Amino acid sequence: MHTTIAISNGLELVLNMKLPFILLMTFLLIHVQSYAQKLPKHTKDSLEIVLNEIGDQDQLHRWEIMYGTNIQSEIDSINRLSLEDKKRIVREHKQNNQTQIDSLWHIQNKIDLANRDKLIGIIKSHGFPSEKRVNSNTANYLLLHFLSEVDFELLNPIFLEEIKKGNMPGHLYASWFDRILYANGLPQLYGEYLKEYPCVEDLEKTNMERKKIGLKKLKENRCR
């Protein structure tokens, strides 16, 4: 989903680092299980097909929005270029085709909303579809787009419950949570997004919260 975030009541608690209530809810909801809920093979196979279709929809217009093409061979060629050349292509495409880009974003945002609802439906029926459970990593990168206030208020309680059941990996939840903070210029809580440079406000508190969702201690704070 497009990354512009409207800030108000629910997510504002996070964005202003007013975390006590959310952390309390995490403490009350989460008792991390060692093993995820098992799925029958036919269910796993069916979910893998559905998730792969969702993954295809997720990428339907993103490369065209970025590079101006949806032809895979052209995308592969651009991706082999240097970072500076890729930046130049993105910049020139944006300068010359903003109307087309806006139109494609409008379409892609609708797809993202539909995919979010499909993901929620899968979770409610079968639990969080982690790669270990369904042999598909689609859910991992779908979370990259669910960063708005509405996404947070809708998904956070669902994700906390799935961690409690052992279906959602703690590191995946922590990365999503931290990405929301990072996107708004705030220190991470768990130190799981941009792991090379985990930047948290209070290392001791971070390690307490990491433990609650089954993560190992963070050894150091590496803010840049």
C-alpha positions as CSV (number, residue, x, y, z in Angstrom):
1,M,0.0,0.0,0.0
2,H,1.2,3.6,-0.6
3,T,3.4,4.7,2.3
4,T,1.6,7.9,3.2
5,I,0.4,7.5,6.8
6,A,-2.4,9.5,8.4
7,I,-1.7,9.9,12.1
8,S,-4.5,9.9,14.7
9,N,-5.7,8.2,17.8
10,G,-4.8,4.5,17.5
11,L,-1.4,4.5,15.9
12,E,-0.5,7.8,17.4
13,L,0.2,5.9,20.7
14,V,3.0,4.1,18.9
15,L,4.2,7.0,16.8
16,N,4.6,9.2,19.9
17,M,6.3,6.3,21.7
18,K,3.5,6.2,24.2
19,L,3.9,2.4,24.4
20,P,2.8,1.3,27.9
21,F,-0.7,0.3,26.9
22,I,0.4,-1.7,23.9
23,L,3.2,-3.3,25.8
24,L,0.7,-4.3,28.6
25,M,-1.6,-5.8,26.0
26,T,1.4,-7.7,24.5
27,F,2.2,-9.0,28.0
28,L,-1.4,-10.1,28.6
29,L,-1.9,-11.7,25.2
30,I,1.3,-13.4,24.5
31,H,2.6,-16.6,26.0
32,V,4.7,-17.9,23.2
33,Q,4.2,-21.5,22.3
34,S,7.1,-23.7,21.1
35,Y,5.2,-25.2,18.2
36,A,2.8,-23.7,15.7
37,Q,-0.6,-25.3,15.1
38,K,-0.3,-28.0,12.5
39,L,-2.1,-28.0,9.2
40,P,-3.2,-31.0,7.1
41,K,-1.2,-31.5,3.9
42,H,-4.2,-30.7,1.6
43,T,-4.8,-27.5,3.5
44,K,-1.1,-26.5,3.3
45,D,-1.1,-27.2,-0.4
46,S,-4.3,-25.2,-1.0
47,L,-3.0,-22.3,1.0
48,E,0.3,-22.3,-0.9
49,I,-1.6,-21.9,-4.2
50,V,-3.8,-19.1,-2.8
51,L,-0.9,-17.3,-1.3
52,N,1.1,-17.5,-4.5
53,E,-1.8,-15.9,-6.4
54,I,-2.0,-13.2,-3.8
55,G,1.8,-12.7,-4.2
56,D,1.4,-12.3,-8.0
57,Q,-1.3,-9.6,-7.4
58,D,0.9,-7.9,-4.8
59,Q,3.5,-7.3,-7.5
60,L,1.1,-6.7,-10.4
61,H,1.9,-2.9,-10.8
62,R,4.8,-2.2,-8.4
63,W,7.7,-2.6,-10.9
64,E,5.8,-0.6,-13.5
65,I,5.3,2.1,-10.9
66,M,9.0,2.1,-10.1
67,Y,10.7,1.5,-13.4
68,G,7.9,2.2,-16.0
69,T,7.8,-1.4,-17.3
70,N,6.2,-4.7,-16.2
71,I,8.2,-6.8,-18.7
72,Q,10.2,-9.2,-16.6
73,S,13.3,-9.2,-18.9
74,E,13.5,-5.4,-18.7
75,I,13.0,-5.4,-14.9
76,D,15.8,-8.0,-14.6
77,S,18.1,-5.9,-16.7
78,I,17.4,-2.7,-14.7
79,N,18.0,-4.6,-11.4
80,R,21.4,-5.6,-12.6
81,L,22.4,-2.0,-13.0
82,S,24.3,0.0,-10.4
83,L,22.4,1.7,-7.6
84,E,23.0,5.1,-9.1
85,D,21.6,4.0,-12.5
86,K,18.5,2.5,-10.9
87,K,17.9,5.7,-9.0
88,R,18.2,7.7,-12.2
89,I,15.7,5.5,-14.0
90,V,13.2,5.8,-11.1
91,R,13.7,9.6,-11.0
92,E,13.3,10.1,-14.7
93,H,10.2,7.9,-14.8
94,K,8.6,9.8,-12.0
95,Q,9.4,13.1,-13.6
96,N,7.9,12.2,-16.9
97,N,5.0,9.9,-16.0
98,Q,3.5,11.1,-12.7
99,T,-0.1,10.9,-13.9
100,Q,0.4,7.3,-15.0
101,I,2.1,6.5,-11.7
102,D,-0.7,8.0,-9.7
103,S,-3.3,6.0,-11.7
104,L,-1.4,2.7,-11.1
105,W,-1.0,3.5,-7.4
106,H,-4.8,3.9,-7.2
107,I,-5.2,0.4,-8.7
108,Q,-2.5,-1.2,-6.6
109,N,-3.8,0.3,-3.4
110,K,-7.2,-1.4,-4.1
111,I,-5.4,-4.7,-4.7
112,D,-3.4,-4.2,-1.4
113,L,-6.6,-3.7,0.5
114,A,-8.1,-6.8,-1.0
115,N,-5.0,-8.8,-0.2
116,R,-5.1,-7.6,3.4
117,D,-8.6,-8.8,3.8
118,K,-7.7,-12.1,2.2
119,L,-4.8,-12.5,4.6
120,I,-7.1,-11.8,7.6
121,G,-9.5,-14.4,6.2
122,I,-6.7,-17.0,6.0
123,I,-5.5,-16.2,9.5
124,K,-9.0,-16.5,11.0
125,S,-9.6,-19.8,9.3
126,H,-6.1,-21.4,9.5
127,G,-3.8,-19.2,11.6
128,F,-1.0,-17.0,10.4
129,P,0.4,-18.6,7.1
130,S,4.1,-18.5,8.0
131,E,6.6,-20.0,5.5
132,K,7.2,-22.9,7.9
133,R,3.5,-23.7,8.1
134,V,2.5,-23.4,4.4
135,N,5.7,-23.4,2.4
136,S,5.2,-19.8,1.1
137,N,6.8,-16.6,2.2
138,T,4.1,-14.4,0.6
139,A,2.8,-13.2,4.0
140,N,6.3,-12.0,5.0
141,Y,6.4,-9.4,2.2
142,L,2.7,-8.6,2.3
143,L,3.4,-7.1,5.7
144,L,5.8,-4.5,4.1
145,H,2.7,-2.7,2.7
146,F,0.5,-2.7,5.8
147,L,1.9,0.3,7.7
148,S,-1.0,2.7,8.0
149,E,-3.0,3.5,11.1
150,V,-5.9,1.5,9.9
151,D,-3.6,-1.5,9.1
152,F,-2.1,-1.3,12.6
153,E,-5.3,-1.1,14.5
154,L,-6.8,-4.0,12.4
155,L,-3.8,-6.3,12.4
156,N,-2.0,-5.8,15.7
157,P,-4.4,-7.7,17.9
158,I,-4.7,-10.4,15.3
159,F,-0.9,-10.8,15.1
160,L,-0.5,-10.8,18.9
161,E,-3.0,-13.7,19.2
162,E,-1.2,-15.6,16.4
163,I,2.1,-15.2,18.3
164,K,0.4,-16.6,21.4
165,K,-0.7,-19.6,19.4
166,G,2.8,-20.1,18.0
167,N,1.7,-19.5,14.4
168,M,3.4,-16.2,13.7
169,P,7.2,-15.9,14.2
170,G,8.1,-13.3,16.8
171,H,10.8,-11.8,14.6
172,L,8.3,-11.2,11.8
173,Y,5.9,-9.4,14.1
174,A,8.8,-7.4,15.6
175,S,10.0,-6.4,12.1
176,W,6.6,-5.2,11.1
177,F,6.1,-3.2,14.3
178,D,9.5,-1.6,14.1
179,R,9.0,-0.7,10.4
180,I,6.0,1.4,11.4
181,L,8.2,3.2,13.9
182,Y,11.1,3.6,11.6
183,A,8.9,4.9,8.7
184,N,7.9,7.8,11.1
185,G,11.5,8.6,12.2
186,L,11.3,6.9,15.6
187,P,13.5,4.4,17.4
188,Q,12.7,0.8,17.0
189,L,11.2,-1.1,19.9
190,Y,12.5,-4.6,19.1
191,G,15.5,-3.8,16.9
192,E,14.3,-6.2,14.2
193,Y,13.9,-3.8,11.2
194,L,17.3,-3.0,9.6
195,K,19.0,-5.5,11.8
196,E,22.5,-4.3,10.8
197,Y,21.8,-1.0,12.7
198,P,19.2,-1.8,15.4
199,C,18.3,1.6,17.0
200,V,16.2,1.3,20.1
201,E,15.4,3.8,22.8
202,D,16.1,1.7,25.9
203,L,18.1,-1.5,25.4
204,E,17.0,-3.0,28.7
205,K,13.3,-2.5,27.9
206,T,13.8,-3.8,24.4
207,N,15.3,-7.0,25.6
208,M,12.3,-7.5,28.0
209,E,9.9,-7.0,25.1
210,R,12.0,-9.3,22.8
211,K,11.8,-12.1,25.5
212,K,8.0,-11.9,25.6
213,I,7.8,-12.8,21.9
214,G,10.5,-15.4,21.9
215,L,13.4,-13.4,20.6
216,K,17.0,-13.5,21.9
217,K,18.6,-10.5,23.7
218,L,19.9,-7.7,21.6
219,K,23.5,-7.2,22.5
220,E,24.0,-3.6,21.5
221,N,22.3,-0.5,20.3
222,R,23.7,0.7,16.9
223,C,22.0,3.9,16.0
224,R,23.5,5.8,13.1
